[in-house]
Amino acid sequence: MSRTINRSPQDSPQAAQQGESVLSHGLKQRHLSMIALGGVIGAGLFVGSGVGIAAAGPAIVLLFVATGALVMLIMRMLGEMSAARPSTGSFSVHAEEELGSWAGATSGWMYWLMLCAGVAAEATAAGTIMHTWVSFIPAYGWVAIFMVFFCASNLTAVKNFGEFEFWFAAIKVTTIIAFLALGVLGILGVFGDAPGTSHLTGHGGFFPTGAAGLAAGLLTTISGFAGLETVTIAAAESDNPSRNVARAVRTAVWRIAVFYIGSMAVVVTLVPWNNPKVATEGPYVTVLDRLGIPAAGTIMQIVVLLALLSAMNANIYGSSRMAYSLVHRGQGPRFLGKVTRGVPAAAVVASCLFGFAAVIAGIVWPTTVFAWLLNIAGCSVLVVWSIVCLTQLKMRRRLEREAPELLSVRMWGFPYLSWVTFAAILGVFAVMAASADGRQQLAGTAVVVAVLAGAGHLKQRRDQRAAVTD
């Protein structure tokens, strides 16, 4: 027995005929392409990747190859589903349609939590940078300024968000390309002696920290790719959702993989992996200093600030749209569904307020509440990806039966690669369970997942009873 495809409000012809509030469609193809690139290229690459290098050594390159392959498969599945059935709720809507309300609620609210926690972390880091430049305004004062500014910008037309992200992402992409070009010249000996393979094989070898280092580095590399899914959410507000999301997914993933893998290869070739500056100041600054680039630290600090603000802007957008979609499916408080001039204003404000509350928690309870929130957010992307795999496996078979013409993007090697991807995610969970910190993250995440899945299951049963009564 086939299921009826449910549409998000903006995809429903009945909603438009009845004059109900729907989201606008102000994003263009160029916006989506840059959202896909810029949403995942943040401070995690420019600074946070140094922690992964310090943990795994030169083998970080192999970890990014493996993680990049995993993300490429996940995005291919998302692209297949979103091109066939564009929706603001993206994977959350598809999960609810295929697996039930429990899956839609779990994946949607876990993703919302991850993005809001990201807003808090990014705002805090950006405020700290600005405080070092303009010290008479405290860091939390800068946080408040950024929150108000990006909340206001997200309350205006969606095309304004698209323009912000387009230029933010353009700056980040230009920086990475310039870094890769300078790095290749440095490897060739243009800026001094060519390092050869001395840093790859010396200092303990290519795998200097063994399996434990690889496990620690793996979690860092995965978190670096979190947020790429936002492009499938944004596609529903573009002029041609199916075509645009297909193009964005096809081109963005391999570019991002090249940026990450290329950057890590340049870093571990040019500087020793155990150089303390790699973790403390960031790999980009360390390499540029090694090449003798003037004012490298200041240049990268500006780029990192822009990367933080870009990710903050994208996370506010993504979290507000996910909340809007969940509410319109009966998975949250109704007041969050209010739309003003094509923008889910209530959801934008709520996401910003939650993010600011998390910032306050980071000041008042940094080692308890805030640490707990970040731990859960770190696992959220793995929960979402696992549900995406199960959803795609079921949705693909149904589309092949009912509407094969909608499969403009197809997952490679279906169903085998879908199952391989799911098994790989389970493997990451197993790696996490092998460490004390990982088990703590898993335990907190399991509690939240159980609550969300339970609430979604109860709603599903209520809906079934109501359908029988009607």
C-alpha positions as CSV (number, residue, x, y, z in Angstrom):
1,M,0.0,0.0,0.0
2,S,1.6,3.3,-1.1
3,R,1.7,6.4,1.1
4,T,0.5,9.8,0.0
5,I,3.3,12.3,-0.4
6,N,2.7,15.2,2.0
7,R,4.0,18.6,1.0
8,S,5.4,21.5,3.0
9,P,3.1,24.5,3.1
10,Q,5.0,26.4,0.4
11,D,4.7,23.4,-2.0
12,S,1.0,23.1,-1.6
13,P,-1.3,24.5,-4.3
14,Q,-4.2,24.5,-1.9
15,A,-2.3,26.7,0.5
16,A,-1.6,29.2,-2.3
17,Q,-5.2,29.2,-3.4
18,Q,-6.5,29.8,0.1
19,G,-4.1,32.7,0.7
20,E,-2.3,31.0,3.5
21,S,1.2,32.2,4.5
22,V,4.0,30.6,2.5
23,L,7.7,31.2,2.2
24,S,9.1,33.3,-0.6
25,H,11.3,31.9,-3.4
26,G,14.0,34.5,-3.6
27,L,17.2,32.3,-3.9
28,K,19.0,31.9,-7.2
29,Q,21.3,29.1,-8.4
30,R,24.4,31.1,-7.6
31,H,23.1,31.6,-4.0
32,L,22.6,27.8,-3.5
33,S,26.0,27.0,-4.9
34,M,27.7,29.3,-2.5
35,I,25.5,28.3,0.4
36,A,26.6,24.7,-0.3
37,L,30.2,25.7,-0.3
38,G,30.2,28.3,2.4
39,G,28.0,26.6,4.9
40,V,30.5,23.9,5.7
41,I,33.7,26.0,5.2
42,G,34.0,27.7,8.5
43,A,36.3,28.1,11.5
44,G,36.4,24.3,11.7
45,L,38.7,24.2,8.6
46,F,40.7,27.4,9.3
47,V,41.3,26.7,13.0
48,G,39.6,23.6,14.4
49,S,41.3,21.2,11.9
50,G,44.5,21.9,13.8
51,V,43.2,19.8,16.6
52,G,42.6,16.9,14.2
53,I,46.2,17.2,12.9
54,A,47.6,17.3,16.4
55,A,45.6,14.1,17.2
56,A,46.2,12.0,14.0
57,G,49.4,13.5,12.5
58,P,49.8,13.4,8.7
59,A,47.2,10.6,8.6
60,I,44.6,13.4,8.9
61,V,44.7,13.5,5.1
62,L,43.4,9.9,4.9
63,L,40.8,10.7,7.5
64,F,39.5,13.6,5.4
65,V,39.5,11.3,2.3
66,A,37.4,8.8,4.1
67,T,35.1,11.4,5.7
68,G,34.8,13.3,2.4
69,A,33.7,10.1,0.7
70,L,31.1,9.4,3.4
71,V,29.7,13.0,3.1
72,M,29.7,12.7,-0.6
73,L,27.4,9.6,-0.4
74,I,25.2,11.3,2.2
75,M,24.8,14.4,0.0
76,R,24.0,12.2,-3.0
77,M,21.2,10.6,-1.1
78,L,19.9,14.0,0.1
79,G,20.2,15.3,-3.4
80,E,18.1,12.4,-4.8
81,M,15.3,13.0,-2.3
82,S,15.3,16.8,-2.4
83,A,15.4,16.9,-6.2
84,A,12.4,14.6,-6.3
85,R,10.5,16.2,-3.5
86,P,11.8,19.7,-2.6
87,S,10.7,20.8,0.8
88,T,11.8,23.4,3.5
89,G,12.0,20.5,6.0
90,S,14.2,18.5,3.6
91,F,15.3,15.2,5.2
92,S,13.0,15.7,8.1
93,V,9.9,15.8,5.9
94,H,11.1,12.8,3.9
95,A,11.8,10.8,7.1
96,E,8.3,11.5,8.4
97,E,6.7,10.4,5.1
98,E,8.7,7.2,4.8
99,L,9.5,6.1,8.4
100,G,6.9,7.9,10.5
101,S,6.5,10.9,12.7
102,W,9.1,9.7,15.2
103,A,11.8,9.9,12.5
104,G,10.7,13.3,11.2
105,A,10.7,14.8,14.8
106,T,14.0,13.2,15.8
107,S,16.0,14.2,12.7
108,G,14.4,17.7,12.5
109,W,14.8,18.8,16.1
110,M,18.2,17.2,16.5
111,Y,19.3,19.2,13.4
112,W,17.7,22.3,14.9
113,L,19.6,21.8,18.2
114,M,22.9,21.3,16.3
115,L,22.5,24.5,14.3
116,C,21.5,26.5,17.3
117,A,24.4,25.2,19.3
118,G,26.6,26.1,16.4
119,V,25.2,29.7,16.4
120,A,26.2,30.0,20.1
121,A,29.7,28.6,19.5
122,E,30.3,30.8,16.5
123,A,28.9,33.9,18.1
124,T,31.1,33.4,21.2
125,A,34.3,32.9,19.1
126,A,33.5,35.9,16.9
127,G,32.8,38.0,20.0
128,T,36.2,37.0,21.5
129,I,38.0,38.0,18.3
130,M,36.3,41.4,18.1
131,H,37.0,42.0,21.8
132,T,40.7,41.7,21.1
133,W,40.4,44.5,18.5
134,V,37.9,46.7,20.3
135,S,38.4,45.9,24.0
136,F,36.1,48.5,25.5
137,I,33.1,46.4,24.3
138,P,33.1,43.1,26.2
139,A,32.9,39.8,24.2
140,Y,29.3,39.2,25.2
141,G,28.5,42.7,24.0
142,W,29.8,41.8,20.5
143,V,27.8,38.5,20.7
144,A,24.6,40.6,21.3
145,I,25.5,42.9,18.4
146,F,26.0,39.9,16.0
147,M,22.8,38.2,17.2
148,V,20.7,41.3,16.7
149,F,22.2,42.0,13.3
150,F,21.8,38.5,11.9
151,C,18.4,38.1,13.4
152,A,17.3,41.3,11.7
153,S,18.8,40.3,8.4
154,N,17.1,36.9,8.5
155,L,13.8,38.6,9.2
156,T,14.0,40.4,5.9
157,A,13.6,38.9,2.4
158,V,15.4,35.5,1.9
159,K,17.4,37.0,-1.0
160,N,19.2,39.2,1.5
161,F,20.4,36.0,3.3
162,G,21.4,34.6,0.0
163,E,23.5,37.7,-0.9
164,F,25.2,37.7,2.5
165,E,26.2,34.0,2.1
166,F,27.2,34.5,-1.5
167,W,29.8,37.1,-0.6
168,F,30.9,35.5,2.7
169,A,31.4,32.2,0.9
170,A,33.2,33.9,-2.0
171,I,35.8,35.4,0.4
172,K,36.3,32.0,2.1
173,V,36.7,30.1,-1.2
174,T,39.1,32.8,-2.5
175,T,41.2,32.4,0.7
176,I,41.4,28.6,0.3
177,I,42.4,28.8,-3.4
178,A,45.1,31.3,-2.6
179,F,46.3,29.2,0.3
180,L,46.5,26.1,-1.9
181,A,48.4,28.0,-4.6
182,L,50.9,29.4,-2.1
183,G,51.2,25.9,-0.4
184,V,52.0,24.2,-3.7
185,L,54.6,26.8,-4.4
186,G,56.0,26.3,-1.0
187,I,56.2,22.5,-1.5
188,L,58.1,23.1,-4.8
189,G,60.6,25.2,-2.9
190,V,59.7,28.7,-4.2
191,F,59.7,30.2,-0.7
192,G,62.8,28.4,0.5
193,D,63.9,24.8,0.8
194,A,61.5,22.2,-0.5
195,P,60.3,20.0,2.4
196,G,60.0,16.8,0.4
197,T,58.5,14.1,2.5
198,S,60.4,14.9,5.7
199,H,57.3,16.0,7.6
200,L,55.2,13.2,6.3
201,T,57.5,10.4,7.3
202,G,59.5,12.0,10.1
203,H,58.3,13.0,13.6
204,G,56.9,9.5,14.3
205,G,55.9,8.5,10.8
206,F,52.7,8.9,8.8
207,F,50.7,7.3,11.7
208,P,52.5,8.8,14.7
209,T,49.6,8.4,17.2
210,G,48.3,5.1,16.1
211,A,44.7,3.9,16.3
212,A,43.8,6.2,19.2
213,G,44.9,9.3,17.3
214,L,42.9,8.2,14.2
215,A,39.8,7.8,16.4
216,A,40.2,11.2,17.9
217,G,40.9,12.8,14.5
218,L,37.9,11.0,12.9
219,L,35.4,12.8,15.1
220,T,37.0,16.2,14.3
221,T,36.9,15.6,10.6
222,I,33.2,14.6,10.7
223,S,32.2,17.7,12.7
224,G,34.0,19.8,10.1
225,F,31.5,18.7,7.4
226,A,28.3,19.3,9.5
227,G,26.0,21.9,8.0
228,L,26.3,20.9,4.3
229,E,22.7,19.7,4.5
230,T,21.5,23.3,4.7
231,V,21.6,23.6,0.9
232,T,18.7,21.1,0.6
233,I,16.7,23.2,3.0
234,A,17.4,26.4,1.1
235,A,16.6,24.8,-2.2
236,A,12.8,25.0,-1.5
237,E,13.0,28.8,-1.5
238,S,14.7,29.0,-4.9
239,D,13.1,29.7,-8.2
240,N,13.5,26.1,-9.4
241,P,14.0,23.8,-6.4
242,S,14.4,20.5,-8.2
243,R,16.9,21.7,-10.8
244,N,18.8,24.0,-8.4
245,V,19.4,21.5,-5.6
246,A,20.5,18.9,-8.1
247,R,23.2,21.2,-9.5
248,A,24.3,22.4,-6.1
249,V,24.8,18.9,-4.7
250,R,26.6,17.7,-7.9
251,T,29.1,20.5,-7.8
252,A,29.6,21.4,-4.2
253,V,30.6,18.1,-2.6
254,W,33.7,17.3,-4.6
255,R,34.8,21.0,-4.4
256,I,34.5,20.9,-0.6
257,A,36.4,17.6,-0.4
258,V,39.2,19.0,-2.5
259,F,39.4,22.1,-0.3
260,Y,39.6,20.1,2.9
261,I,41.8,17.3,1.6
262,G,44.1,19.7,-0.3
263,S,44.4,22.1,2.7
264,M,45.4,19.2,5.0
265,A,47.9,17.8,2.5
266,V,49.6,21.2,2.2
267,V,49.7,21.7,6.0
268,V,51.2,18.3,6.9
269,T,53.7,18.5,4.0
270,L,55.0,22.0,4.9
271,V,55.1,22.0,8.7
272,P,55.6,19.3,11.4
273,W,52.3,17.9,12.6
274,N,53.5,18.2,16.2
275,N,54.3,21.9,15.9
276,P,52.3,23.4,18.8
277,K,51.2,26.3,16.7
278,V,49.2,24.1,14.5
279,A,46.7,23.4,17.3
280,T,46.9,26.7,19.1
281,E,47.1,29.3,16.3
282,G,45.6,27.2,13.5
283,P,47.2,25.3,10.5
284,Y,46.6,28.1,8.0
285,V,48.4,30.7,10.1
286,T,51.3,28.3,10.9
287,V,51.8,27.5,7.2
288,L,51.6,31.2,6.1
289,D,54.2,32.1,8.8
290,R,56.4,29.3,7.5
291,L,56.2,30.7,4.0
292,G,57.0,34.2,5.2
293,I,53.7,35.8,4.2
294,P,53.5,39.2,6.0
295,A,50.8,39.8,8.6
296,A,49.6,36.1,8.2
297,G,48.1,36.0,11.7
298,T,46.0,39.2,11.1
299,I,44.9,38.1,7.7
300,M,43.7,34.8,8.9
301,Q,42.0,36.3,12.0
302,I,39.9,38.5,9.6
303,V,39.1,35.4,7.5
304,V,38.2,33.4,10.5
305,L,35.9,36.2,11.8
306,L,34.1,36.3,8.4
307,A,33.9,32.5,8.4
308,L,32.3,32.5,11.9
309,L,29.8,35.2,10.9
310,S,28.9,33.3,7.7
311,A,28.3,30.0,9.5
312,M,26.3,31.9,12.2
313,N,24.1,33.5,9.5
314,A,23.6,30.1,7.7
315,N,22.8,28.3,10.9
316,I,20.1,30.9,11.9
317,Y,18.6,30.5,8.5
318,G,18.7,26.7,8.5
319,S,17.4,26.3,12.1
320,S,14.5,28.7,11.5
321,R,13.4,26.9,8.4
322,M,13.6,23.5,10.0
323,A,11.5,24.7,13.0
324,Y,9.0,26.2,10.6
325,S,8.6,23.0,8.8
326,L,8.3,20.9,12.0
327,V,5.6,23.2,13.4
328,H,3.5,23.0,10.2
329,R,3.6,19.3,10.5
330,G,2.3,19.4,14.0
331,Q,5.7,18.7,15.6
332,G,6.1,21.8,17.7
333,P,4.4,24.9,19.1
334,R,2.1,26.6,16.6
335,F,3.3,30.1,17.2
336,L,6.6,29.3,15.6
337,G,4.8,28.9,12.2
338,K,4.0,32.6,11.9
339,V,5.1,34.0,8.5
340,T,5.7,37.6,7.8
341,R,6.4,38.8,4.2
342,G,7.5,35.3,3.2
343,V,9.8,34.8,6.2
344,P,9.1,32.5,9.2
345,A,9.7,35.4,11.6
346,A,8.7,33.6,14.8
347,A,11.0,30.7,14.1
348,V,13.9,33.1,13.3
349,V,13.5,34.9,16.6
350,A,13.1,31.7,18.5
351,S,16.3,30.2,17.0
352,C,18.2,33.4,17.8
353,L,16.9,33.5,21.4
354,F,17.9,29.8,21.9
355,G,21.4,30.5,20.5
356,F,21.8,33.5,22.8
357,A,20.6,31.6,25.8
358,A,23.2,28.9,24.9
359,V,25.9,31.7,24.9
360,I,24.8,32.8,28.4
361,A,24.9,29.2,29.5
362,G,28.5,29.1,28.2
363,I,29.4,32.0,30.4
364,V,27.5,30.9,33.6
365,W,27.8,27.0,33.2
366,P,30.7,26.4,30.8
367,T,31.6,22.9,32.0
368,T,28.1,21.6,32.7
369,V,25.1,22.9,30.6
370,F,27.1,24.3,27.7
371,A,29.4,21.3,27.5
372,W,26.4,19.0,27.6
373,L,24.8,21.0,24.8
374,L,27.9,20.9,22.6
375,N,28.3,17.2,23.2
376,I,24.8,16.4,22.0
377,A,25.2,18.8,19.0
378,G,28.4,17.0,18.0
379,C,26.5,13.7,17.8
380,S,23.4,15.1,16.1
381,V,24.8,15.1,12.6
382,L,25.4,11.3,12.9
383,V,21.8,10.7,14.1
384,V,20.6,12.8,11.1
385,W,22.8,11.0,8.6
386,S,21.7,7.5,9.8
387,I,18.0,8.5,9.4
388,V,18.8,9.9,6.0
389,C,20.2,6.5,4.9
390,L,17.1,4.6,6.1
391,T,14.8,7.2,4.5
392,Q,16.5,7.1,1.2
393,L,16.5,3.3,1.0
394,K,12.7,3.3,1.4
395,M,11.9,6.4,-0.6
396,R,14.0,5.3,-3.6
397,R,12.1,2.1,-4.0
398,R,8.7,3.9,-3.7
399,L,9.7,6.5,-6.3
400,E,10.8,3.8,-8.7
401,R,7.4,2.2,-8.4
402,E,5.2,5.4,-8.4
403,A,7.1,8.3,-10.0
404,P,10.4,7.3,-11.6
405,E,10.4,10.5,-13.7
406,L,11.2,12.4,-10.5
407,L,14.6,10.7,-10.0
408,S,16.7,13.4,-11.7
409,V,19.5,12.7,-9.3
410,R,20.2,9.0,-8.4
411,M,22.2,7.5,-5.6
412,W,25.2,5.6,-6.9
413,G,25.2,1.9,-6.6
414,F,21.8,1.7,-5.0
415,P,21.1,0.0,-2.6
416,Y,24.6,-1.3,-1.8
417,L,26.3,2.0,-1.3
418,S,23.4,3.2,0.8
419,W,23.8,0.3,3.1
420,V,27.6,0.7,3.1
421,T,27.1,4.4,4.2
422,F,24.8,3.4,7.0
423,A,27.3,0.7,8.2
424,A,30.0,3.3,8.1
425,I,28.0,5.6,10.4
426,L,27.4,2.8,12.8
427,G,31.1,2.2,12.7
428,V,31.7,5.8,13.8
429,F,29.3,5.3,16.7
430,A,31.3,2.2,17.7
431,V,34.5,4.3,17.6
432,M,32.9,6.9,19.9
433,A,31.8,4.2,22.3
434,A,35.4,3.1,22.7
435,S,36.4,6.2,24.6
436,A,35.1,7.7,27.8
437,D,34.3,11.1,26.3
438,G,32.6,9.4,23.3
439,R,30.4,7.3,25.6
440,Q,29.4,10.5,27.5
441,Q,28.3,12.1,24.2
442,L,26.4,9.0,23.2
443,A,24.6,8.8,26.5
444,G,23.4,12.4,26.4
445,T,22.4,12.1,22.7
446,A,20.5,8.8,23.4
447,V,18.4,10.5,26.0
448,V,17.4,13.4,23.7
449,V,16.8,11.0,20.8
450,A,14.5,8.8,23.0
451,V,12.5,11.8,24.1
452,L,12.1,13.2,20.6
453,A,11.3,9.7,19.1
454,G,8.8,9.0,21.9
455,A,7.0,12.3,21.3
456,G,6.9,11.7,17.5
457,H,5.6,8.2,18.0
458,L,2.8,9.4,20.3
459,K,1.8,11.9,17.6
460,Q,1.9,9.2,15.0
461,R,-0.5,7.0,17.1
462,R,-2.8,10.0,17.7
463,D,-2.9,10.7,13.9
464,Q,-3.7,7.1,13.2
465,R,-6.5,7.0,15.7
466,A,-7.9,10.2,14.3
467,A,-7.7,8.8,10.8
468,V,-9.7,5.7,11.9
469,T,-12.3,7.8,13.6
470,D,-12.8,10.0,10.5
